[in-house]
Amino acid sequence: MIRGMEYLSYEDRLRELRMFSLENRRLWGDLRAAFQYLKGAYAKDGEGLLTRVCSDRTKGKGCKLKEGRFR
C-alpha cells in the first residue's frame, strides 16, 4: 500500500495513480492476445479457435471473426 492512500477507495487510488482497473487491464491483455493469434503468433496453440470470415455482405468491415471449437 502506498502511504497516504490507505484511506482512499479503490477507484480513487486508481484515479490518483492514473491507472486502469484490473478488469480493464485484463481485457486489454485478452484483446492483445487475440490480435497476436490472428496475426499468426500462436500457430499451433488453439489452431482453429478463431477464424476470419471475409464477405462482401457485411455492412462496415469486410471480415468478421467466427468462433471455432476448442477441444
Buried (B, 14 or more C-beta within 10 A) or exposed (E): EEEEEEEBEEEEBBEEEEEEEEEEEEEEEEEEEEEEBBEEEEEEEEEEEEEEEEEEEEEEEEEEEEEEEEE
